[in-house]
């Protein structure tokens, strides 16, 4: 199965795989909000380099986690990141995204989610996408809703509690039933 291009654009945002040139902008873009909602801890040059190395390897292996840089200015400036975590057995993917402080409140996250969703739909092996959001993360809930995701349920598990938003991008293919036997006239 041919994979869609891993570089997507909508005239404002460009999504492309994270690379070595992204280490410094990634570190510079981190703030307390990203650490709180997404990263789980402040990055260091070593941890970000390790993350980028894994991202490059995962793109070469087609996942299961694919990390895009969210870029502006024709793709030259890193404004954030978006990750797609593939669950091939279930035909699903999860998205997680973050925008750096200087680029927030411009609609870039919504555009990035729409582009990543298009990429996942075009893969042919994903029929549903989810975004898990802490109920207190109001801006991220707005992104999910503006991108067409619908609230489906509140989840409590070992990692905490969150609200799940989902988007159906392609209905699963259900095989047609076999034809009924034809009975000839006598």
Kinemage of the C-alpha trace (Angstrom):
@kinemage 1
@onewidth
@group {chain A} dominant
@subgroup {mainchain}
@vectorlist {calphas} color= white
{ca unk a 1} P 0.000 0.000 0.000
{ca unk a 2} L 1.450 3.340 -1.016
{ca unk a 3} L 1.790 5.851 1.803
{ca unk a 4} L 0.774 9.476 1.394
{ca unk a 5} L 3.441 12.157 1.444
{ca unk a 6} L 4.736 12.866 4.930
{ca unk a 7} L 4.892 16.590 4.125
{ca unk a 8} L 1.527 18.332 4.086
{ca unk a 9} L 0.582 21.979 3.694
{ca unk a 10} L -2.533 24.110 3.695
{ca unk a 11} L -1.081 27.480 2.688
{ca unk a 12} L -0.377 28.531 6.307
{ca unk a 13} L 0.921 25.426 8.091
{ca unk a 14} L 3.392 22.845 6.832
{ca unk a 15} L 3.686 19.479 8.574
{ca unk a 16} L 6.865 17.523 7.989
{ca unk a 17} L 8.818 14.954 9.997
{ca unk a 18} L 10.971 16.181 12.869
{ca unk a 19} L 14.666 16.354 11.977
{ca unk a 20} L 18.014 17.327 13.444
{ca unk a 21} L 17.524 21.031 12.650
{ca unk a 22} L 14.543 21.019 15.025
{ca unk a 23} L 16.472 20.323 18.255
{ca unk a 24} L 17.236 23.950 19.173
{ca unk a 25} L 13.831 25.408 18.153
{ca unk a 26} L 12.143 22.556 20.056
{ca unk a 27} L 14.060 23.421 23.226
{ca unk a 28} L 13.468 27.152 22.774
{ca unk a 29} L 9.734 26.619 22.304
{ca unk a 30} L 9.127 24.615 25.463
{ca unk a 31} L 7.304 26.400 28.252
{ca unk a 32} L 5.459 25.459 31.436
{ca unk a 33} L 2.194 24.955 29.530
{ca unk a 34} L 3.705 22.396 27.130
{ca unk a 35} L 5.438 20.621 29.985
{ca unk a 36} L 2.168 20.493 31.940
{ca unk a 37} L -0.094 19.208 29.185
{ca unk a 38} L 2.206 17.318 26.849
{ca unk a 39} L 5.846 16.696 27.662
{ca unk a 40} L 5.698 15.491 31.243
{ca unk a 41} L 8.984 17.235 32.030
{ca unk a 42} L 11.403 19.833 30.730
{ca unk a 43} L 13.532 18.693 27.854
{ca unk a 44} L 17.298 18.882 27.737
{ca unk a 45} L 19.462 18.931 24.648
{ca unk a 46} L 20.170 15.217 25.234
{ca unk a 47} L 16.502 14.226 25.688
{ca unk a 48} L 15.360 16.259 22.686
{ca unk a 49} L 18.133 14.791 20.520
{ca unk a 50} L 17.043 11.311 21.629
{ca unk a 51} L 13.429 12.185 20.800
{ca unk a 52} L 14.399 13.440 17.323
{ca unk a 53} L 16.555 10.338 16.720
{ca unk a 54} L 13.593 8.095 17.631
{ca unk a 55} L 11.313 10.214 15.428
{ca unk a 56} L 13.643 9.783 12.437
{ca unk a 57} L 13.872 6.015 13.064
{ca unk a 58} L 10.101 5.679 13.418
{ca unk a 59} L 9.482 7.483 10.132
{ca unk a 60} L 11.895 5.039 8.478
{ca unk a 61} L 9.970 2.129 10.059
{ca unk a 62} L 6.495 3.660 9.469
{ca unk a 63} L 5.738 4.089 13.158
{ca unk a 64} L 4.082 3.212 15.333
{ca unk a 65} L 4.573 6.820 16.469
{ca unk a 66} L 5.086 9.482 13.798
{ca unk a 67} L 6.256 12.943 14.899
{ca unk a 68} L 5.641 15.973 12.703
{ca unk a 69} L 6.983 19.460 13.122
{ca unk a 70} L 4.272 22.105 12.812
{ca unk a 71} L 5.891 24.765 10.646
{ca unk a 72} L 5.051 28.266 9.418
{ca unk a 73} L 6.685 30.735 7.031
{ca unk a 74} L 6.698 28.254 4.185
{ca unk a 75} L 7.945 25.473 6.445
{ca unk a 76} L 11.069 27.295 7.643
{ca unk a 77} L 10.018 28.011 11.269
{ca unk a 78} L 9.113 25.326 13.821
{ca unk a 79} L 5.989 26.467 15.691
{ca unk a 80} L 5.172 23.224 17.523
{ca unk a 81} L 4.805 19.475 17.120
{ca unk a 82} L 2.100 16.904 16.513
{ca unk a 83} L 2.456 13.165 17.060
{ca unk a 84} L 0.345 10.398 15.555
{ca unk a 85} L 0.382 7.136 17.521
{ca unk a 86} L -0.778 4.266 15.285
{ca unk a 87} L -2.671 1.219 16.533
{ca unk a 88} L -2.698 -0.823 13.350
{ca unk a 89} L -4.547 -3.779 14.882
{ca unk a 90} L -7.489 -1.532 15.748
{ca unk a 91} L -7.184 0.671 12.638
{ca unk a 92} L -6.941 3.715 14.858
{ca unk a 93} L -4.545 6.535 15.687
{ca unk a 94} L -4.204 9.023 18.513
{ca unk a 95} L -3.009 12.615 18.115
{ca unk a 96} L -1.106 14.774 20.600
{ca unk a 97} L -0.042 18.333 19.758
{ca unk a 98} L 1.564 21.405 21.199
{ca unk a 99} L 2.185 24.913 19.905
{ca unk a 100} L 5.048 27.096 21.153
{ca unk a 101} L 4.031 30.253 23.051
{ca unk a 102} L 4.933 32.768 20.312
{ca unk a 103} L 2.581 30.983 17.881
{ca unk a 104} L -0.485 30.297 20.036
{ca unk a 105} L -3.983 31.618 19.378
{ca unk a 106} L -3.508 31.772 15.600
{ca unk a 107} L -5.386 28.586 14.712
{ca unk a 108} L -2.180 26.684 13.915
{ca unk a 109} L -3.006 23.682 16.127
{ca unk a 110} L -6.419 23.280 14.489
{ca unk a 111} L -4.819 23.449 11.036
{ca unk a 112} L -2.163 20.912 12.099
{ca unk a 113} L -4.784 18.505 13.471
{ca unk a 114} L -6.742 18.747 10.213
{ca unk a 115} L -3.602 18.087 8.146
{ca unk a 116} L -2.508 15.164 10.337
{ca unk a 117} L -6.033 13.734 10.143
{ca unk a 118} L -5.907 13.994 6.339
{ca unk a 119} L -2.551 12.185 6.337
{ca unk a 120} L -3.941 9.402 8.544
{ca unk a 121} L -7.079 9.031 6.416
{ca unk a 122} L -5.007 8.800 3.230
{ca unk a 123} L -2.861 6.012 4.701
{ca unk a 124} L -5.736 3.585 4.192
{ca unk a 125} L -5.072 1.685 7.438
{ca unk a 126} L -6.691 4.169 9.843
{ca unk a 127} L -10.454 4.570 10.161
{ca unk a 128} L -10.662 6.478 13.426
{ca unk a 129} L -8.572 9.101 15.212
{ca unk a 130} L -8.758 10.105 18.856
{ca unk a 131} L -7.479 13.017 20.902
{ca unk a 132} L -7.282 12.576 24.669
{ca unk a 133} L -7.506 15.878 26.546
{ca unk a 134} L -7.307 16.755 30.212
{ca unk a 135} L -10.724 18.308 30.956
{ca unk a 136} L -8.946 21.400 32.345
{ca unk a 137} L -7.085 22.011 29.056
{ca unk a 138} L -9.731 24.257 27.525
{ca unk a 139} L -7.621 25.453 24.547
{ca unk a 140} L -6.914 21.865 23.466
{ca unk a 141} L -10.589 20.954 23.744
{ca unk a 142} L -11.334 23.877 21.417
{ca unk a 143} L -8.765 22.610 18.906
{ca unk a 144} L -10.318 19.133 18.877
{ca unk a 145} L -13.816 20.526 18.375
{ca unk a 146} L -12.814 23.017 15.663
{ca unk a 147} L -11.027 20.213 13.814
{ca unk a 148} L -14.270 18.204 13.707
{ca unk a 149} L -13.646 15.793 16.584
{ca unk a 150} L -16.612 14.887 18.796
{ca unk a 151} L -16.597 14.181 22.519
{ca unk a 152} L -17.263 10.481 23.112
{ca unk a 153} L -16.536 9.820 26.792
{ca unk a 154} L -14.651 10.635 29.951
{ca unk a 155} L -11.955 8.032 30.679
{ca unk a 156} L -10.313 7.184 33.995
{ca unk a 157} L -7.351 4.809 33.891
{ca unk a 158} L -3.915 4.226 35.459
{ca unk a 159} L -2.529 7.355 33.774
{ca unk a 160} L -5.216 9.702 35.094
{ca unk a 161} L -8.470 10.975 33.696
{ca unk a 162} L -9.180 12.638 30.377
{ca unk a 163} L -11.879 13.342 27.851
{ca unk a 164} L -11.713 11.460 24.567
{ca unk a 165} L -12.630 13.149 21.301
{ca unk a 166} L -12.900 11.114 18.107
{ca unk a 167} L -13.092 11.578 14.377
{ca unk a 168} L -14.156 8.856 11.942
{ca unk a 169} L -12.002 9.299 8.862
{ca unk a 170} L -12.932 6.187 6.987
{ca unk a 171} L -15.572 3.638 7.782
{ca unk a 172} L -14.178 0.113 8.184
{ca unk a 173} L -14.707 -1.978 5.085
{ca unk a 174} L -17.325 -4.631 5.679
{ca unk a 175} L -17.278 -7.424 3.139
{ca unk a 176} L -20.437 -7.800 1.092
{ca unk a 177} L -22.526 -10.843 1.931
{ca unk a 178} L -22.259 -13.720 -0.509
{ca unk a 179} L -24.871 -13.687 -3.277
{ca unk a 180} L -28.015 -15.641 -2.647
{ca unk a 181} L -28.298 -18.817 -4.638
{ca unk a 182} L -30.329 -18.418 -7.784
{ca unk a 183} L -33.038 -20.888 -8.346
{ca unk a 184} L -33.923 -21.607 -11.947
{ca unk a 185} L -37.499 -21.886 -13.160
{ca unk a 186} L -38.716 -25.245 -14.207
